[in-house]
Amino acid sequence: MARLVSAPIDLATGILLAGLGTAALWIGWDWPAGSLAEMQAGFFPRLLAAALVLGGLALIGRSVLTNGEPMPRISWRPVLGVTAAVIAFALTLERLGLVIAILTVVVIGSTAGAGLRPLPLLLLWLVLTVLCGVIFVWGVGLPIQLAPF
Amino acid sequence: MDILGNLTLGFLTATTPNNLLFCLLGCLLGTLIGVLPGLGPTATIALLLPITFYLEPVTALIMLAGIYYGSQYGGSTTAILVRIPGESASVVTCLDGHEMARQGRAGAALAVAALSSLFAGCIATVAIAALGPPLAMIALEFGPAEYVSLMVLGLISAVVLAHGSVLKAIMMIFVGLLLGLVGIDVNSGEQRFTFGLPELFEGIGFVTLAMGLFGLAEIIGNLEETAGKGRVTAALSRLWPTREDVRRSAPAAVRGTLLGTALGILPGGGSTLSAFAAYALEKKVSRDPGQFGHGAVEGVAGPEAANNAASQSCFIPMMSLGIPPSAIMALMIGALTIHGITPGPQVMTNHPELFWGMVASMWIGNLILVVLNLPLIGLWVRILNVPYAFLFPAILVFCCIGAFSVNNSAFEVILMAGFGVFGYVLRKLGCEPAPLLLGFVLGPMLEENFRRAMLLAYGDATVFVTRPISAGLLLAALAVLLLIVAPSFRRAREELRE
């Protein structure tokens, strides 16, 4: 089968890398580079960013010339579930305390997988809360509140 | 010099009941810390520093050293069991150690890691005693140019780690180097890639990055590949390594030990670099390199031995020259100065019991660690029997708290979530995160030394090839690169022809 781009994974990687490099170049546009003898803050980042752009372009070029596997499917459920659980933890921890933050991670997180029934979920929450409370708050002394009050 | 007399003095100092007790305490504490993701040895030593004021200097140092290598050991345990590297040196252990665990050989992986570390510890202790003082002088020969070349060699050998495309692996190193630059530039005070966020002024935390790229991405990948049920690890075949495992890992441990002892002496990233280099070496000398990444026992034995040997031999430059090779060592120097002892060449003559007591305690500490950990292996592998539906939310919670504890800020947790997604994307694109992490760790040091080397040479870039040690290192890097590129180049040409 003739496709325009025979190695789509390489193409995507190339675009990502070249994009990262371009963004780094653009962000660091105003930083002074100095000379080789007296390098300033902009020298090294620009060197790296240029290398990324070149490498990215090479990958894009290669994607037309060589054969590769088709683009893999992305499964949104685990990506979104895990990410949402972690962000929910970050948002709740300082306002509502560890007990509730752990509950949100367990509830949202388990939707990333096959899910847990209410009773096992409750059990997991209890065990984790006690464990983390004892180790991190009481044992290590992290400045975390357990509950909002 | 009378090595035997010195070692005897050392063992007499280290085996007083009091020192033994604190060595045990340090190892125990270190292992616990290493197993908990996030809470690194640096933070713990910093927390415990004031307490050591009430201890004898030798005892304080012995306990802190115990925490240091105990945590390294604990870090390998989580790397093998759940693929979360506790600190930078155990990134390599994730690759084959976790793969072994999936095949039901977690017990063997843990035992090989423990025994290789003990072996490395025994050899490194003797090496330090015999060669310590003269070796320290070699480290003095290393100027900025040599460091740059050494780091280039290390980064190039990290490419060997990847099984996929060489170009992608090299690009991952560049991405890592770039991520390492985030924060305020130490020389000019310029903010780089901080987006004005004060949380990024001090750079991205290693723990945040590693837990996102490895821990979270691993969970997402696991759930995806098994449709949410989680991977069923193969039934535990047996707890202990087979005769075959021992036969294969013994020479790997020897090579790793030699490499680790040599690289550990050099200040800066010694133990991380040596673990990566040992893995590359094992893959190169192996008759069947295809096994690496699929549970090759040499890939656990070599890096673990190198890591442990290096973390011991890095005490040489600290004790003899007063140069701290890492943040942890800097804290240890802090502990010494609290007691009015200035590290430097005079320590060995003025406080022989301090230097040799610590050398001896390292060996004892290693023994304690193995004795502590071998019985625990049975307990650790049972964690793998917990159904994944329970295990992964628990890992998520530990990762979240670990990321939070880096700076006590929720920002790190959100950053980790971002790196989790990034890690998943890289995984999908066939890019491996291990070279990225090495680039991240070495990035700031590479820039600093490159800058210094150029300043000293008035911008003359030929300095890297005119200085003999530097030229030798660069030649080695070139040889490694050719070794990697040659077969993959051939393969690419064959693909084109098809």
HADDOCK unambig.tbl for C-alpha pairs under 7 A between the chains (distance, minus, plus):
assign (segid A and resid 9 and name CA) (segid B and resid 429 and name CA) 5.71 0.50 0.50
assign (segid A and resid 13 and name CA) (segid B and resid 429 and name CA) 6.16 0.50 0.50
assign (segid A and resid 36 and name CA) (segid B and resid 454 and name CA) 6.37 0.50 0.50
assign (segid A and resid 36 and name CA) (segid B and resid 459 and name CA) 4.77 0.50 0.50
assign (segid A and resid 37 and name CA) (segid B and resid 454 and name CA) 5.16 0.50 0.50
assign (segid A and resid 37 and name CA) (segid B and resid 455 and name CA) 4.87 0.50 0.50
assign (segid A and resid 37 and name CA) (segid B and resid 458 and name CA) 4.82 0.50 0.50
assign (segid A and resid 37 and name CA) (segid B and resid 459 and name CA) 3.56 0.50 0.50
assign (segid A and resid 38 and name CA) (segid B and resid 455 and name CA) 5.89 0.50 0.50
assign (segid A and resid 39 and name CA) (segid B and resid 451 and name CA) 6.10 0.50 0.50
assign (segid A and resid 41 and name CA) (segid B and resid 185 and name CA) 6.55 0.50 0.50
assign (segid A and resid 41 and name CA) (segid B and resid 188 and name CA) 6.49 0.50 0.50
assign (segid A and resid 41 and name CA) (segid B and resid 190 and name CA) 6.59 0.50 0.50
assign (segid A and resid 44 and name CA) (segid B and resid 447 and name CA) 6.65 0.50 0.50
assign (segid A and resid 45 and name CA) (segid B and resid 178 and name CA) 6.51 0.50 0.50
assign (segid A and resid 48 and name CA) (segid B and resid 174 and name CA) 6.08 0.50 0.50
assign (segid A and resid 48 and name CA) (segid B and resid 178 and name CA) 6.55 0.50 0.50
assign (segid A and resid 52 and name CA) (segid B and resid 171 and name CA) 6.38 0.50 0.50
assign (segid A and resid 52 and name CA) (segid B and resid 174 and name CA) 6.70 0.50 0.50
assign (segid A and resid 55 and name CA) (segid B and resid 171 and name CA) 6.59 0.50 0.50
assign (segid A and resid 66 and name CA) (segid B and resid 495 and name CA) 7.00 0.50 0.50
assign (segid A and resid 66 and name CA) (segid B and resid 496 and name CA) 6.03 0.50 0.50
assign (segid A and resid 72 and name CA) (segid B and resid 428 and name CA) 6.72 0.50 0.50
assign (segid A and resid 75 and name CA) (segid B and resid 224 and name CA) 6.27 0.50 0.50
assign (segid A and resid 78 and name CA) (segid B and resid 220 and name CA) 5.27 0.50 0.50
assign (segid A and resid 78 and name CA) (segid B and resid 223 and name CA) 6.20 0.50 0.50
assign (segid A and resid 78 and name CA) (segid B and resid 224 and name CA) 6.39 0.50 0.50
assign (segid A and resid 79 and name CA) (segid B and resid 220 and name CA) 5.83 0.50 0.50
assign (segid A and resid 79 and name CA) (segid B and resid 421 and name CA) 6.92 0.50 0.50
assign (segid A and resid 82 and name CA) (segid B and resid 220 and name CA) 6.92 0.50 0.50
assign (segid A and resid 83 and name CA) (segid B and resid 417 and name CA) 5.44 0.50 0.50
assign (segid A and resid 86 and name CA) (segid B and resid 400 and name CA) 6.51 0.50 0.50
assign (segid A and resid 86 and name CA) (segid B and resid 413 and name CA) 6.84 0.50 0.50
assign (segid A and resid 86 and name CA) (segid B and resid 414 and name CA) 6.98 0.50 0.50
assign (segid A and resid 86 and name CA) (segid B and resid 417 and name CA) 6.03 0.50 0.50
assign (segid A and resid 87 and name CA) (segid B and resid 414 and name CA) 5.54 0.50 0.50
assign (segid A and resid 87 and name CA) (segid B and resid 417 and name CA) 6.67 0.50 0.50
assign (segid A and resid 90 and name CA) (segid B and resid 410 and name CA) 4.89 0.50 0.50
assign (segid A and resid 90 and name CA) (segid B and resid 413 and name CA) 5.71 0.50 0.50
assign (segid A and resid 90 and name CA) (segid B and resid 414 and name CA) 6.29 0.50 0.50
assign (segid A and resid 102 and name CA) (segid B and resid 397 and name CA) 6.49 0.50 0.50
assign (segid A and resid 105 and name CA) (segid B and resid 393 and name CA) 6.92 0.50 0.50
assign (segid A and resid 105 and name CA) (segid B and resid 397 and name CA) 6.63 0.50 0.50
assign (segid A and resid 106 and name CA) (segid B and resid 393 and name CA) 5.50 0.50 0.50
assign (segid A and resid 109 and name CA) (segid B and resid 393 and name CA) 5.87 0.50 0.50
assign (segid A and resid 110 and name CA) (segid B and resid 393 and name CA) 6.43 0.50 0.50
assign (segid A and resid 112 and name CA) (segid B and resid 228 and name CA) 6.93 0.50 0.50
assign (segid A and resid 113 and name CA) (segid B and resid 223 and name CA) 6.01 0.50 0.50
assign (segid A and resid 113 and name CA) (segid B and resid 228 and name CA) 3.90 0.50 0.50
assign (segid A and resid 113 and name CA) (segid B and resid 229 and name CA) 6.26 0.50 0.50
assign (segid A and resid 113 and name CA) (segid B and resid 389 and name CA) 6.86 0.50 0.50
assign (segid A and resid 114 and name CA) (segid B and resid 228 and name CA) 4.68 0.50 0.50
assign (segid A and resid 114 and name CA) (segid B and resid 229 and name CA) 5.68 0.50 0.50
assign (segid A and resid 116 and name CA) (segid B and resid 389 and name CA) 6.99 0.50 0.50
assign (segid A and resid 124 and name CA) (segid B and resid 390 and name CA) 6.90 0.50 0.50
assign (segid A and resid 128 and name CA) (segid B and resid 394 and name CA) 6.88 0.50 0.50
assign (segid A and resid 142 and name CA) (segid B and resid 405 and name CA) 7.00 0.50 0.50
